[in-house]
Amino acid sequence: MNRMMMMCILATAAAIGADKNPVEGGRWEPAGPLNATVLALDSDPRTLGRHLAGTYFGGLYETTDDGATWVPIPTSFSTSSVLAIAFDLRNGANVYAGTFDGGVHKSVDGGATWTDSSEGIEDRTIV
């Protein structure tokens, strides 16, 4: 599923409510980390079906099966709200995450490990 399609689905679901049928005979079902409020989502350009979700004070989650299952990714910002996630389209191993209280973090291995990349940013609040 491409990034634009995923964003449109999420925006539509938020606008009409997950309990309403957007299309006659259609039905919305929850898809995402259980009991987590998803604030950001991006798709790995290297691996079909792999997506990262940033959550409200729950850090990052990963799916490798297009959202059927989600697992938390242990990070130094696991209790932070992740407001932005971006895979580098030229090098998908590079991923960036913006957090509410911790600034910008970078992974050079597809999200397995993370380092703080906020040096030089005076206000580390990401909005």
N, CA and C atoms as an extended XYZ file, in Angstrom:
381
Properties=species:S:1:pos:R:3:atomname:S:1:resname:S:1:resid:I:1 pbc="F F F"
N         0.858       -1.165        0.000 N   MET     1
C         0.000        0.000        0.000 CA  MET     1
C         0.903        1.227        0.000 C   MET     1
N         0.690        2.143       -0.914 N   ASN     2
C         1.585        3.285       -0.966 CA  ASN     2
C         1.230        4.323        0.099 C   ASN     2
N         2.146        5.218        0.354 N   ARG     3
C         2.026        6.206        1.420 CA  ARG     3
C         0.783        7.078        1.247 C   ARG     3
N         0.522        7.560        0.033 N   MET     4
C        -0.620        8.445       -0.183 CA  MET     4
C        -1.933        7.699        0.096 C   MET     4
N        -2.031        6.456       -0.356 N   MET     5
C        -3.243        5.690       -0.131 CA  MET     5
C        -3.461        5.469        1.364 C   MET     5
N        -2.398        5.135        2.091 N   MET     6
C        -2.504        4.904        3.526 CA  MET     6
C        -2.960        6.174        4.236 C   MET     6
N        -2.406        7.321        3.865 N   MET     7
C        -2.780        8.584        4.487 CA  MET     7
C        -4.236        8.916        4.192 C   MET     7
N        -4.695        8.664        2.977 N   CYS     8
C        -6.090        8.929        2.614 CA  CYS     8
C        -7.032        8.044        3.412 C   CYS     8
N        -6.686        6.785        3.584 N   ILE     9
C        -7.521        5.870        4.357 CA  ILE     9
C        -7.621        6.340        5.798 C   ILE     9
N        -6.491        6.706        6.391 N   LEU    10
C        -6.503        7.155        7.784 CA  LEU    10
C        -7.280        8.456        7.939 C   LEU    10
N        -7.096        9.389        7.023 N   ALA    11
C        -7.812       10.660        7.089 CA  ALA    11
C        -9.311       10.450        6.930 C   ALA    11
N        -9.699        9.582        6.024 N   THR    12
C       -11.120        9.298        5.818 CA  THR    12
C       -11.717        8.641        7.044 C   THR    12
N       -11.001        7.674        7.614 N   ALA    13
C       -11.496        6.988        8.807 CA  ALA    13
C       -11.682        7.966        9.959 C   ALA    13
N       -10.745        8.881       10.114 N   ALA    14
C       -10.850        9.866       11.185 CA  ALA    14
C       -12.018       10.818       10.948 C   ALA    14
N       -12.240       11.182        9.691 N   ALA    15
C       -13.283       12.142        9.363 CA  ALA    15
C       -14.685       11.558        9.533 C   ALA    15
N       -14.864       10.300        9.174 N   ILE    16
C       -16.222        9.737        9.227 CA  ILE    16
C       -16.459        8.842       10.418 C   ILE    16
N       -15.406        8.452       11.103 N   GLY    17
C       -15.553        7.584       12.268 CA  GLY    17
C       -15.433        6.128       11.873 C   GLY    17
N       -14.692        5.375       12.667 N   ALA    18
C       -14.429        3.975       12.343 CA  ALA    18
C       -15.665        3.098       12.493 C   ALA    18
N       -16.713        3.587       13.167 N   ASP    19
C       -17.890        2.757       13.372 CA  ASP    19
C       -18.947        2.938       12.279 C   ASP    19
N       -18.711        3.796       11.320 N   LYS    20
C       -19.678        4.046       10.257 CA  LYS    20
C       -19.231        3.364        8.971 C   LYS    20
N       -20.163        2.981        8.150 N   ASN    21
C       -19.850        2.344        6.875 CA  ASN    21
C       -19.659        3.417        5.811 C   ASN    21
N       -18.445        3.589        5.278 N   PRO    22
C       -18.187        4.635        4.284 CA  PRO    22
C       -18.780        4.293        2.920 C   PRO    22
N       -18.954        3.015        2.655 N   VAL    23
C       -19.487        2.558        1.382 CA  VAL    23
C       -20.585        1.562        1.698 C   VAL    23
N       -21.674        1.619        0.956 N   GLU    24
C       -22.749        0.666        1.188 CA  GLU    24
C       -22.189       -0.750        1.211 C   GLU    24
N       -22.442       -1.466        2.293 N   GLY    25
C       -21.945       -2.831        2.421 CA  GLY    25
C       -20.524       -2.916        2.935 C   GLY    25
N       -19.807       -1.792        2.983 N   GLY    26
C       -18.428       -1.794        3.479 CA  GLY    26
C       -18.396       -1.711        4.985 C   GLY    26
N       -17.246       -1.977        5.553 N   ARG    27
C       -17.130       -1.934        7.002 CA  ARG    27
C       -15.696       -1.586        7.383 C   ARG    27
N       -15.542       -0.667        8.321 N   TRP    28
C       -14.230       -0.295        8.839 CA  TRP    28
C       -13.871       -1.213        9.985 C   TRP    28
N       -12.624       -1.609       10.054 N   GLU    29
C       -12.127       -2.399       11.168 CA  GLU    29
C       -10.834       -1.775       11.664 C   GLU    29
N       -10.603       -1.810       12.990 N   PRO    30
C        -9.347       -1.272       13.516 CA  PRO    30
C        -8.148       -2.008       12.929 C   PRO    30
N        -7.116       -1.244       12.607 N   ALA    31
C        -5.871       -1.831       12.102 CA  ALA    31
C        -4.735       -0.972       12.615 C   ALA    31
N        -3.993       -1.470       13.546 N   GLY    32
C        -2.890       -0.713       14.105 CA  GLY    32
C        -2.492       -1.295       15.437 C   GLY    32
N        -1.504       -0.702       16.078 N   PRO    33
C        -1.081       -1.209       17.385 CA  PRO    33
C        -2.255       -1.198       18.362 C   PRO    33
N        -2.489       -2.306       19.035 N   LEU    34
C        -3.601       -2.447       19.970 CA  LEU    34
C        -3.495       -1.426       21.086 C   LEU    34
N        -4.583       -0.750       21.371 N   ASN    35
C        -4.670        0.243       22.446 CA  ASN    35
C        -3.690        1.394       22.284 C   ASN    35
N        -3.327        1.715       21.073 N   ALA    36
C        -2.403        2.830       20.834 CA  ALA    36
C        -3.069        3.847       19.918 C   ALA    36
N        -2.814        5.109       20.187 N   THR    37
C        -3.283        6.171       19.310 CA  THR    37
C        -2.168        6.482       18.333 C   THR    37
N        -2.396        6.203       17.059 N   VAL    38
C        -1.367        6.397       16.036 CA  VAL    38
C        -1.372        7.851       15.592 C   VAL    38
N        -0.203        8.478       15.656 N   LEU    39
C        -0.033        9.877       15.272 CA  LEU    39
C         0.729       10.032       13.959 C   LEU    39
N         1.529        9.034       13.612 N   ALA    40
C         2.362        9.126       12.405 CA  ALA    40
C         2.514        7.737       11.813 C   ALA    40
N         2.654        7.686       10.496 N   LEU    41
C         2.777        6.410        9.814 CA  LEU    41
C         3.603        6.605        8.551 C   LEU    41
N         4.523        5.678        8.292 N   ASP    42
C         5.257        5.708        7.031 CA  ASP    42
C         5.575        4.281        6.609 C   ASP    42
N         5.767        4.108        5.307 N   SER    43
C         6.016        2.799        4.715 CA  SER    43
C         7.463        2.668        4.280 C   SER    43
N         8.035        1.511        4.526 N   ASP    44
C         9.409        1.226        4.134 CA  ASP    44
C         9.461        1.095        2.613 C   ASP    44
N        10.252        1.929        1.947 N   PRO    45
C        10.314        1.858        0.483 CA  PRO    45
C        11.050        0.617       -0.027 C   PRO    45
N        11.737       -0.089        0.862 N   ARG    46
C        12.509       -1.269        0.463 CA  ARG    46
C        11.740       -2.566        0.633 C   ARG    46
N        10.734       -2.570        1.535 N   THR    47
C        10.069       -3.814        1.898 CA  THR    47
C         8.560       -3.648        1.861 C   THR    47
N         7.897       -4.322        0.926 N   LEU    48
C         6.446       -4.276        0.855 CA  LEU    48
C         5.839       -4.837        2.134 C   LEU    48
N         4.811       -4.187        2.645 N   GLY    49
C         4.118       -4.665        3.835 CA  GLY    49
C         4.705       -4.189        5.147 C   GLY    49
N         5.868       -3.513        5.095 N   ARG    50
C         6.501       -3.043        6.341 CA  ARG    50
C         6.194       -1.559        6.533 C   ARG    50
N         5.666       -1.244        7.720 N   HIS    51
C         5.319        0.132        8.055 CA  HIS    51
C         5.723        0.400        9.497 C   HIS    51
N         6.025        1.658        9.801 N   LEU    52
C         6.285        2.095       11.164 CA  LEU    52
C         5.174        3.044       11.575 C   LEU    52
N         4.716        2.909       12.813 N   ALA    53
C         3.684        3.788       13.355 CA  ALA    53
C         4.224        4.472       14.595 C   ALA    53
N         4.053        5.783       14.643 N   GLY    54
C         4.397        6.554       15.829 CA  GLY    54
C         3.141        6.748       16.650 C   GLY    54
N         3.250        6.569       17.960 N   THR    55
C         2.065        6.602       18.804 CA  THR    55
C         2.141        7.695       19.868 C   THR    55
N         0.989        7.947       20.467 N   TYR    56
C         0.841        8.920       21.543 CA  TYR    56
C         1.426        8.328       22.822 C   TYR    56
N         2.568        8.833       23.249 N   PHE    57
C         3.290        8.395       24.441 CA  PHE    57
C         3.494        6.884       24.489 C   PHE    57
N         3.741        6.284       23.299 N   GLY    58
C         3.994        4.854       23.241 CA  GLY    58
C         5.120        4.487       22.314 C   GLY    58
N         5.828        5.495       21.779 N   GLY    59
C         6.960        5.226       20.906 CA  GLY    59
C         6.566        4.688       19.547 C   GLY    59
N         7.410        3.802       19.024 N   LEU    60
C         7.250        3.262       17.669 CA  LEU    60
C         6.762        1.816       17.682 C   LEU    60
N         5.968        1.491       16.656 N   TYR    61
C         5.541        0.118       16.406 CA  TYR    61
C         5.872       -0.222       14.964 C   TYR    61
N         6.048       -1.527       14.711 N   GLU    62
C         6.390       -1.999       13.368 CA  GLU    62
C         5.439       -3.124       12.955 C   GLU    62
N         5.064       -3.118       11.689 N   THR    63
C         4.361       -4.238       11.096 CA  THR    63
C         5.135       -4.671        9.855 C   THR    63
N         5.153       -5.961        9.606 N   THR    64
C         5.786       -6.481        8.386 CA  THR    64
C         4.766       -7.230        7.538 C   THR    64
N         3.490       -7.159        7.960 N   ASP    65
C         2.432       -7.865        7.235 CA  ASP    65
C         1.256       -6.936        6.916 C   ASP    65
N         1.586       -5.708        6.510 N   ASP    66
C         0.587       -4.696        6.142 CA  ASP    66
C        -0.429       -4.396        7.237 C   ASP    66
N        -0.008       -4.494        8.488 N   GLY    67
C        -0.859       -4.074        9.585 CA  GLY    67
C        -1.641       -5.165       10.278 C   GLY    67
N        -1.482       -6.409        9.856 N   ALA    68
C        -2.205       -7.496       10.530 CA  ALA    68
C        -1.714       -7.666       11.965 C   ALA    68
N        -0.401       -7.508       12.182 N   THR    69
C         0.176       -7.573       13.528 CA  THR    69
C         1.168       -6.432       13.702 C   THR    69
N         1.315       -5.970       14.923 N   TRP    70
C         2.220       -4.871       15.254 CA  TRP    70
C         3.056       -5.260       16.470 C   TRP    70
N         4.325       -4.851       16.478 N   VAL    71
C         5.194       -5.072       17.631 CA  VAL    71
C         5.881       -3.755       17.983 C   VAL    71
N         6.055       -3.488       19.280 N   PRO    72
C         6.759       -2.266       19.675 CA  PRO    72
C         8.238       -2.371       19.341 C   PRO    72
N         8.835       -1.249       18.974 N   ILE    73
C        10.275       -1.173       18.718 CA  ILE    73
C        10.920       -0.518       19.940 C   ILE    73
N        11.803       -1.233       20.631 N   PRO    74
C        12.452       -0.630       21.792 CA  PRO    74
C        13.395        0.502       21.356 C   PRO    74
N        13.202        1.665       21.941 N   THR    75
C        14.044        2.830       21.646 CA  THR    75
C        14.248        3.620       22.931 C   THR    75
N        15.127        4.601       22.863 N   SER    76
C        15.322        5.490       24.015 CA  SER    76
C        14.142        6.440       24.174 C   SER    76
N        13.261        6.488       23.164 N   PHE    77
C        12.093        7.371       23.227 CA  PHE    77
C        10.787        6.566       23.219 C   PHE    77
N        10.817        5.369       23.788 N   SER    78
C         9.651        4.479       23.789 CA  SER    78
C         8.455        5.020       24.561 C   SER    78
N         8.669        5.969       25.459 N   THR    79
C         7.547        6.541       26.201 CA  THR    79
C         7.165        7.922       25.680 C   THR    79
N         7.756        8.327       24.584 N   SER    80
C         7.464        9.633       23.982 CA  SER    80
C         6.375        9.512       22.926 C   SER    80
N         5.759       10.640       22.618 N   SER    81
C         4.829       10.693       21.495 CA  SER    81
C         5.633       10.914       20.223 C   SER    81
N         5.464       10.015       19.258 N   VAL    82
C         6.154       10.141       17.972 CA  VAL    82
C         5.182       10.801       16.998 C   VAL    82
N         5.492       12.042       16.632 N   LEU    83
C         4.598       12.843       15.813 CA  LEU    83
C         4.925       12.800       14.332 C   LEU    83
N         6.119       12.314       13.990 N   ALA    84
C         6.515       12.276       12.582 CA  ALA    84
C         7.471       11.113       12.352 C   ALA    84
N         7.280       10.432       11.226 N   ILE    85
C         8.172        9.357       10.800 CA  ILE    85
C         8.420        9.552        9.314 C   ILE    85
N         9.677        9.414        8.897 N   ALA    86
C         9.982        9.551        7.472 CA  ALA    86
C        11.125        8.621        7.087 C   ALA    86
N        10.840        7.748        6.119 N   PHE    87
C        11.896        6.947        5.512 CA  PHE    87
C        12.558        7.805        4.443 C   PHE    87
N        13.864        7.716        4.328 N   ASP    88
C        14.612        8.379        3.266 CA  ASP    88
C        14.351        7.597        1.983 C   ASP    88
N        13.713        8.225        1.015 N   LEU    89
C        13.347        7.528       -0.222 CA  LEU    89
C        14.553        7.166       -1.086 C   LEU    89
N        15.672        7.867       -0.891 N   ARG    90
C        16.887        7.527       -1.633 CA  ARG    90
C        17.668        6.403       -0.970 C   ARG    90
N        17.520        6.285        0.354 N   ASN    91
C        18.189        5.226        1.102 CA  ASN    91
C        17.245        4.796        2.218 C   ASN    91
N        16.431        3.784        1.964 N   GLY    92
C        15.407        3.356        2.893 CA  GLY    92
C        15.917        2.844        4.224 C   GLY    92
N        17.222        2.620        4.336 N   ALA    93
C        17.779        2.222        5.631 CA  ALA    93
C        17.760        3.398        6.605 C   ALA    93
N        17.723        4.621        6.080 N   ASN    94
C        17.676        5.816        6.916 CA  ASN    94
C        16.221        6.165        7.234 C   ASN    94
N        15.927        6.261        8.532 N   VAL    95
C        14.588        6.602        8.989 CA  VAL    95
C        14.717        7.702       10.026 C   VAL    95
N        13.775        8.638       10.006 N   TYR    96
C        13.765        9.741       10.958 CA  TYR    96
C        12.470        9.711       11.747 C   TYR    96
N        12.558       10.026       13.039 N   ALA    97
C        11.381       10.104       13.897 CA  ALA    97
C        11.443       11.395       14.694 C   ALA    97
N        10.364       12.154       14.657 N   GLY    98
C        10.257       13.379       15.442 CA  GLY    98
C         9.350       13.139       16.637 C   GLY    98
N         9.860       13.470       17.828 N   THR    99
C         9.087       13.233       19.044 CA  THR    99
C         8.668       14.542       19.693 C   THR    99
N         7.606       14.466       20.469 N   PHE   100
C         7.057       15.650       21.123 CA  PHE   100
C         8.045       16.294       22.083 C   PHE   100
N         8.736       15.478       22.854 N   ASP   101
C         9.601       16.042       23.885 CA  ASP   101
C        11.079       15.729       23.722 C   ASP   101
N        11.449       15.016       22.649 N   GLY   102
C        12.838       14.603       22.538 CA  GLY   102
C        13.530       14.978       21.253 C   GLY   102
N        12.878       15.730       20.398 N   GLY   103
C        13.516       16.163       19.170 CA  GLY   103
C        13.482       15.126       18.070 C   GLY   103
N        14.551       15.096       17.274 N   VAL   104
C        14.633       14.234       16.097 CA  VAL   104
C        15.601       13.088       16.359 C   VAL   104
N        15.200       11.893       15.950 N   HIS   105
C        16.030       10.701       16.096 CA  HIS   105
C        16.234       10.096       14.718 C   HIS   105
N        17.399        9.468       14.507 N   LYS   106
C        17.727        8.899       13.202 CA  LYS   106
C        18.168        7.450       13.366 C   LYS   106
N        17.717        6.625       12.432 N   SER   107
C        18.168        5.240       12.350 CA  SER   107
C        18.828        5.053       10.993 C   SER   107
N        19.953        4.361       10.958 N   VAL   108
C        20.633        4.073        9.685 CA  VAL   108
C        20.521        2.596        9.326 C   VAL   108
N        19.708        1.863       10.119 N   ASP   109
C        19.537        0.426        9.870 CA  ASP   109
C        18.054        0.034        9.804 C   ASP   109
N        17.247        0.924        9.232 N   GLY   110
C        15.838        0.616        9.018 CA  GLY   110
C        14.970        0.668       10.257 C   GLY   110
N        15.479        1.189       11.349 N   GLY   111
C        14.698        1.325       12.569 CA  GLY   111
C        15.108        0.394       13.691 C   GLY   111
N        16.155       -0.411       13.491 N   ALA   112
C        16.603       -1.334       14.538 CA  ALA   112
C        17.264       -0.584       15.696 C   ALA   112
N        18.084        0.422       15.385 N   THR   113
C        18.737        1.237       16.416 CA  THR   113
C        18.554        2.711       16.061 C   THR   113
N        18.601        3.570       17.086 N   TRP   114
C        18.318        4.997       16.901 CA  TRP   114
C        19.340        5.844       17.643 C   TRP   114
N        19.646        7.010       17.076 N   THR   115
C        20.499        7.998       17.738 CA  THR   115
C        19.803        9.346       17.694 C   THR   115
N        20.128       10.192       18.679 N   ASP   116
C        19.581       11.542       18.717 CA  ASP   116
C        20.242       12.370       17.611 C   ASP   116
N        19.429       13.007       16.796 N   SER   117
C        19.942       13.857       15.710 CA  SER   117
C        19.477       15.292       15.873 C   SER   117
N        19.313       15.724       17.109 N   SER   118
C        18.742       17.048       17.382 CA  SER   118
C        19.776       18.136       17.606 C   SER   118
N        21.058       17.815       17.463 N   GLU   119
C        22.084       18.825       17.706 CA  GLU   119
C        21.851       20.042       16.826 C   GLU   119
N        21.866       21.189       17.427 N   GLY   120
C        21.660       22.431       16.701 CA  GLY   120
C        20.215       22.897       16.694 C   GLY   120
N        19.309       22.054       17.130 N   ILE   121
C        17.898       22.438       17.204 CA  ILE   121
C        17.648       22.969       18.612 C   ILE   121
N        17.362       24.271       18.714 N   GLU   122
C        17.183       24.872       20.026 CA  GLU   122
C        15.878       24.436       20.681 C   GLU   122
N        14.789       24.474       19.948 N   ASP   123
C        13.494       24.061       20.477 CA  ASP   123
C        13.242       22.649       19.946 C   ASP   123
N        13.294       21.664       20.828 N   ARG   124
C        13.172       20.256       20.404 CA  ARG   124
C        11.729       19.774       20.337 C   ARG   124
N        10.786       20.673       20.454 N   THR   125
C         9.387       20.296       20.335 CA  THR   125
C         9.040       20.167       18.868 C   THR   125
N         8.558       19.004       18.464 N   ILE   126
C         8.149       18.756       17.086 CA  ILE   126
C         6.637       18.887       17.029 C   ILE   126
N         6.144       19.752       16.148 N   VAL   127
C         4.691       19.904       15.992 CA  VAL   127
C         4.285       19.749       14.550 C   VAL   127
